């Protein structure tokens, strides 16, 4: 296998491009957390470490999930060509990468000790356990979508803790909850593709249990909750016009996302899942970061 083919295979394995879903929210969270610090912004080293932690955590979570689901993926026509069931990556290689990603994540968390912050290292193991737990949640609960939301929603909370743990409070929790509902909402959309497979395999999901119609309706409720929480966060933190432009843009994009799918027409799920959610997170984060920078002390 050529180098470029190897890179593409591993990129497909961990879906590195999907980091764009949570990373912008983490960046916004760290900027918001730093507002009460003397400098008003995080140090460049802290920013770099947060990005490294995000990439490592994402790599760990996705590879672990692919290992856990390899047998099920092989029996699902939609996922049978994923690297492990297709034989492009061996189980041993995947485990080695998973362990290396976990070690890299812990090492990056430990480097926050340089900034006299022990919390990232203290929480490193629990975070990895939460990320791994999601892969098994659908084996016993239809609330697996919310477990995924909780796992990814912890990203902005973790970024806040990494920058300014003393300032942790309701704003950080509101942002984490907004991201959790956003993630759970689009995971409900995505899971509608596998209703028949989930039922056959005895897996739990809201679409498999209640049907696509109810799942899509609940997805809309979750996304409405995301917008409400983002508005509440802006009011609570006295954020300005740029931030609320970002919230408005996110709200419009979520409406568009929801309009792309119907219970009897899931042909545009990938457009709703990949394209729209990437745009939502980037648009919101850019507006939010600009707003924070324009209002920072000094």
C-alpha positions as CSV (number, residue, x, y, z in Angstrom):
1,X,0.0,0.0,0.0
2,X,1.4,3.4,-1.0
3,X,1.8,6.2,1.6
4,X,-1.1,8.2,0.2
5,X,-3.3,5.1,0.2
6,X,-2.3,4.4,3.8
7,X,-3.1,7.9,4.9
8,X,-6.5,7.8,3.2
9,X,-7.2,4.4,4.8
10,X,-6.4,5.7,8.3
11,X,-8.2,8.9,7.6
12,X,-11.3,6.9,6.7
13,X,-10.8,4.9,9.9
14,X,-10.8,7.8,12.4
15,X,-12.9,10.2,10.2
16,X,-10.4,12.9,11.0
17,X,-12.4,15.4,9.1
18,X,-15.2,15.0,11.6
19,X,-13.0,16.7,14.2
20,X,-14.5,19.9,12.8
21,X,-17.8,19.1,14.6
22,X,-16.5,19.5,18.2
23,X,-13.2,21.4,17.8
24,X,-14.7,24.8,16.9
25,X,-16.9,24.6,20.0
26,X,-13.8,23.8,22.2
27,X,-11.9,26.7,20.7
28,X,-14.8,29.1,21.5
29,X,-15.1,27.6,25.0
30,X,-11.4,28.2,25.8
31,X,-11.7,31.8,24.5
32,X,-14.7,32.4,26.7
33,X,-13.0,30.8,29.7
34,X,-10.0,33.1,29.3
35,X,-12.0,36.3,29.4
36,X,-11.6,36.6,33.2
37,X,-7.9,35.9,33.2
38,X,-5.4,38.8,33.4
39,X,-4.4,38.4,29.7
40,X,-7.9,37.9,28.5
41,X,-6.8,35.2,26.1
42,X,-5.3,31.7,26.5
43,X,-1.6,31.2,25.9
44,X,-0.5,29.8,22.6
45,X,0.8,26.7,24.3
46,X,-2.6,26.1,25.9
47,X,-4.3,26.5,22.5
48,X,-1.9,24.0,21.0
49,X,-2.3,21.5,23.7
50,X,-6.1,21.6,23.5
51,X,-6.0,21.0,19.8
52,X,-3.6,18.0,20.4
53,X,-5.9,16.6,23.1
54,X,-8.9,16.9,20.8
55,X,-7.2,15.1,17.9
56,X,-5.9,12.4,20.2
57,X,-9.2,11.9,21.9
58,X,-11.0,11.8,18.6
59,X,-8.6,9.2,17.2
60,X,-8.9,7.0,20.3
61,X,-12.7,7.2,20.3
62,X,-13.2,6.5,16.6
63,X,-10.7,3.6,16.4
64,X,-12.1,2.0,19.6
65,X,-15.5,2.3,18.1
66,X,-14.4,0.6,14.8
67,X,-12.8,-2.2,16.8
68,X,-16.0,-2.7,19.0
69,X,-18.3,-2.7,16.0
70,X,-16.1,-4.6,13.4
71,X,-18.3,-7.7,13.4
72,X,-21.6,-5.7,13.2
73,X,-20.1,-3.4,10.5
74,X,-19.2,-6.5,8.4
75,X,-22.9,-7.5,8.3
76,X,-24.1,-4.0,7.4
77,X,-24.0,-3.2,3.7
78,X,-23.5,0.5,4.5
79,X,-20.4,-0.1,6.7
80,X,-19.0,-3.4,5.3
81,X,-16.3,-1.5,3.4
82,X,-14.9,0.2,6.5
83,X,-11.2,-0.5,7.0
84,X,-11.3,-3.3,9.6
85,X,-14.2,-5.5,8.1
86,X,-12.8,-4.9,4.6
87,X,-9.3,-6.1,5.8
88,X,-7.5,-2.9,5.0
89,X,-6.4,-2.5,8.6
90,X,-5.9,-5.5,11.0
91,X,-7.4,-5.7,14.5
92,X,-3.8,-5.6,15.9
93,X,-3.0,-2.4,14.0
94,X,-6.2,-0.8,15.2
95,X,-5.5,-1.7,18.8
96,X,-1.9,-0.4,18.6
97,X,-3.2,2.9,17.2
98,X,-5.9,3.1,19.9
99,X,-3.4,2.6,22.7
100,X,-1.0,5.1,21.1
101,X,-3.8,7.7,20.8
102,X,-4.7,7.2,24.5
103,X,-1.1,7.5,25.5
104,X,-0.7,10.7,23.4
105,X,-3.9,12.1,25.0
106,X,-2.7,11.5,28.5
107,X,0.7,13.0,27.7
108,X,-0.9,16.1,26.2
109,X,-3.1,16.4,29.3
110,X,0.0,16.1,31.6
111,X,1.6,19.0,29.8
112,X,-1.0,21.3,31.4
113,X,1.0,20.8,34.6
114,X,3.3,23.4,33.0
115,X,0.5,25.9,33.5
116,X,-0.1,24.7,37.1
117,X,-3.4,23.0,36.1
118,X,-3.7,19.4,37.3
119,X,-7.3,19.0,36.2
120,X,-6.7,17.8,32.6
121,X,-4.4,15.0,33.8
122,X,-6.8,14.1,36.6
123,X,-9.7,13.8,34.2
124,X,-7.8,12.1,31.3
125,X,-8.7,8.5,32.3
126,X,-12.4,9.2,33.0
127,X,-12.6,11.0,29.6
128,X,-11.2,8.0,27.8
129,X,-13.5,5.7,29.6
130,X,-16.5,7.8,28.7
131,X,-15.4,7.8,25.0
132,X,-15.0,4.1,25.0
133,X,-18.3,3.5,26.8
134,X,-20.3,5.0,24.0
135,X,-19.3,2.2,21.7
136,X,-21.2,-0.3,23.9
137,X,-24.2,2.0,24.8
138,X,-26.3,0.9,21.9
139,X,-26.1,-2.7,23.0
140,X,-28.3,-1.9,26.0
141,X,-30.0,1.5,25.7
142,X,-31.9,3.5,23.1
143,X,-30.4,6.6,24.8
144,X,-27.1,5.9,23.1
145,X,-27.6,9.1,21.1
146,X,-27.5,11.1,24.3
147,X,-24.4,9.1,25.5
148,X,-22.7,10.2,22.3
149,X,-23.9,13.8,22.9
150,X,-22.5,13.7,26.4
151,X,-19.2,12.3,25.3
152,X,-18.7,15.0,22.6
153,X,-20.4,17.7,24.6
154,X,-17.7,17.3,27.2
155,X,-15.2,18.8,24.7
156,X,-16.0,22.5,25.4
157,X,-16.3,21.7,29.1
158,X,-12.9,20.1,29.1
159,X,-11.4,23.1,27.2
160,X,-12.9,25.4,29.8
161,X,-11.4,23.4,32.6
162,X,-8.0,23.3,30.8
163,X,-7.9,27.1,30.5
164,X,-9.6,28.4,33.7
165,X,-11.0,25.7,36.1
166,X,-11.7,28.3,38.7
167,X,-14.3,30.0,36.5
168,X,-16.2,26.8,35.7
169,X,-19.9,27.4,36.1
170,X,-23.3,27.7,34.4
171,X,-21.9,29.2,31.1
172,X,-19.6,26.2,30.6
173,X,-22.4,23.8,31.4
174,X,-24.9,25.5,29.1
175,X,-22.4,25.3,26.2
176,X,-21.7,21.7,26.9
177,X,-25.4,20.9,27.0
178,X,-26.0,22.8,23.8
179,X,-23.3,20.7,22.0
180,X,-24.7,17.5,23.6
181,X,-28.2,18.1,22.2
182,X,-26.8,19.2,18.8
183,X,-24.7,16.0,18.5
184,X,-27.6,13.8,19.8
185,X,-29.9,15.5,17.3
186,X,-27.9,14.8,14.2
187,X,-27.0,11.3,15.5
188,X,-30.7,10.5,15.5
189,X,-30.8,11.6,11.8
190,X,-27.8,9.4,11.0
191,X,-29.1,6.4,12.8
192,X,-32.3,6.4,10.7
193,X,-30.2,4.8,7.9
194,X,-29.6,1.6,10.0
195,X,-33.1,0.9,11.4
196,X,-33.4,-2.5,9.7
197,X,-29.8,-3.5,10.7
198,X,-30.2,-2.4,14.3
199,X,-33.4,-4.4,14.7
200,X,-31.8,-7.4,13.1
201,X,-28.7,-7.2,15.3
202,X,-30.7,-6.5,18.5
203,X,-29.1,-3.1,18.9
204,X,-30.9,-0.2,20.6
205,X,-31.6,3.1,19.0
206,X,-34.6,5.5,19.0
207,X,-35.2,5.1,15.2
208,X,-35.1,1.3,15.6
209,X,-37.5,1.3,18.5
210,X,-39.9,4.1,17.5
211,X,-39.4,4.6,13.8
212,X,-37.8,7.3,11.7
213,X,-40.7,9.7,12.1
214,X,-40.5,10.0,15.9
215,X,-36.7,10.0,15.7
216,X,-36.7,12.9,13.3
217,X,-39.2,14.8,15.4
218,X,-37.1,14.3,18.5
219,X,-34.0,15.4,16.6
220,X,-35.8,18.7,15.9
221,X,-36.6,19.1,19.6
222,X,-33.0,18.5,20.4
223,X,-31.8,21.1,17.9
224,X,-34.3,23.6,19.1
225,X,-32.9,23.0,22.6
226,X,-29.4,23.7,21.2
227,X,-30.5,27.1,19.9
228,X,-32.3,28.0,23.2
229,X,-29.2,27.1,25.3
230,X,-26.9,29.2,23.0
231,X,-29.2,32.2,23.3
232,X,-29.3,31.7,27.1
233,X,-25.5,31.5,27.2
234,X,-25.1,34.7,25.2
235,X,-27.5,36.5,27.6
236,X,-25.8,35.1,30.7
237,X,-22.3,36.1,29.5
238,X,-23.4,39.4,28.0
239,X,-22.1,38.6,24.6
240,X,-22.5,40.9,21.7
241,X,-23.9,41.2,18.2
242,X,-21.3,39.0,16.5
243,X,-22.1,36.1,18.8
244,X,-25.9,36.3,18.2
245,X,-25.3,36.5,14.5
246,X,-23.4,33.2,14.9
247,X,-26.4,31.8,16.9
248,X,-28.8,33.0,14.2
249,X,-26.6,31.4,11.5
250,X,-26.5,28.1,13.4
251,X,-30.3,28.2,13.8
252,X,-30.9,28.7,10.1
253,X,-28.4,26.0,9.2
254,X,-30.1,23.6,11.6
255,X,-33.4,24.3,10.0
256,X,-31.9,23.6,6.6
257,X,-30.4,20.4,7.9
258,X,-33.7,19.2,9.2
259,X,-35.4,20.1,5.9
260,X,-33.1,17.8,4.0
261,X,-34.4,14.5,5.5
262,X,-37.9,13.0,5.7
263,X,-39.0,9.7,7.3
264,X,-39.7,8.4,3.8
265,X,-36.6,10.0,2.1
266,X,-33.2,9.5,3.7
267,X,-31.3,10.0,0.5
268,X,-29.7,13.3,1.7
269,X,-28.6,12.1,5.2
270,X,-24.9,12.4,4.4
271,X,-25.4,16.0,3.2
272,X,-27.3,16.8,6.4
273,X,-24.8,15.0,8.6
274,X,-21.4,15.9,7.1
275,X,-21.8,19.2,5.3
276,X,-24.4,21.0,7.3
277,X,-23.0,20.2,10.8
278,X,-19.5,21.2,9.8
279,X,-20.8,24.5,8.6
280,X,-22.9,25.0,11.8
281,X,-19.9,24.5,14.1
282,X,-17.5,26.6,12.1
283,X,-19.9,29.5,11.5
284,X,-20.9,29.7,15.2
285,X,-17.3,29.4,16.5
286,X,-16.0,32.1,14.2
287,X,-18.7,34.6,15.2
288,X,-18.3,33.7,18.9
289,X,-14.5,34.0,18.9
290,X,-14.7,37.3,17.1
291,X,-17.2,38.6,19.6
292,X,-15.0,37.5,22.6
293,X,-11.9,39.1,21.1
294,X,-13.6,42.4,20.4
295,X,-14.8,42.6,24.0
296,X,-11.7,41.2,25.8
297,X,-10.0,43.4,28.4
298,X,-7.5,45.9,27.0
